[in-house]
Every structure is written in C-alpha cells, then in structure tokens.
C-alpha cells in the first residue's frame, strides 16, 4: 500500500491559520504557523485512526500542523501534517484515501463554521445582509486570494441552509472537494 504525505488543501490554510493556536513566525513576505495537536485531543484521536500502522503514541508525542502563507506576486498557501514521536519529527504519511479523509474532516469544520458565521451575522447584527456577511467572512479568512467569491460562498450557504440541522453533515456525509462551489483553484 502506497503512503502519501498529508497536504492540507490550500483554501483551508488561511482558515486554519487563524482558528488554531500555535507559534507564528514571519520573514519578509512569508508567514508560517506551527500548531501542536496532542494525541488525546479530538483531532489527535481522529488522526490516529487514519494511520496505517497504529504506532504507539505517548502523552508527550504530538502531531504538528505546519502552514505557510507566501505573499509574493501571487499568494500561495501550503499546509502539511507532521508527527513527532520521542521528539523526532517526520511528515505524516497515510494511505491516499486517508489523506482525503483528513482533508474532508477539516473541510467539514470549515463549512460548519461558515454557516454559523453567516447565521450569527444575520441574526445578531443588523448591519449585515447576506452579501456583506459573506464578504466579512471572505475578508477575515483571506479567502478571496484562495479563489473564493461572494457568489460561490452564497451558493454553498443556500445549499447548506436547506438542511434541517447544521451538524447533520457530520452524521450523514463527508465534505467533498471544495471544487464543487469554489471558482478558482490556487496552489
């Protein structure tokens, strides 16, 4: 069975960069962030299930999500997952299907957060209408540079809004690749 490195989908990087706690560094036009994910956390436990060989992970071991945002002529986003066992870091490698599972998990977090953001803006802040709430979400997470537009996120909102409950997504389906509502793909 072939193992592949876990690369985080580029459009998820600016969202996860802002939402996870970690150590940030900046140099010239590049920002990076290193996020520790402990094995006893919900995400850590999920990542453990995606490993091919269930390595014994101790309490001091961890996963590390490393993200970079480079702002040269074009903005590029990259994210990789590492595993640290006994203070030795290496890229997390899983079967290709499991890499998709991990990205789908983060995609679900992104989509659920988006829906709750929009609903919160519309219900509790009268200065927002749907267009301005989506624009604020795009601005907060630098999603314009990741290829999103108000129109594509509005389509996502209406598709998700038709569901009776927001968290049912976690029960019934996994997020497909974002390409079904994203207009442009950037690397």
Buried (B, 14 or more C-beta within 10 A) or exposed (E): EEBBEBBBBBBBBBBBBEEBEBEEEEEEEEBBBBBBBBBEEEBBEEBBEBBEEEEEBEEEBBBBBBBBBBEEEEBBBBBBBBBBBEEEEEBBBBBEEBBBBBBBBBBBBBBBBBBEBBBEBBEEEEEBEBEBBBBBBBEEBBBBBBBBBBEBBBBBBEEBEEEEEBEEBEEEEEBEEBEEBBEEEEE
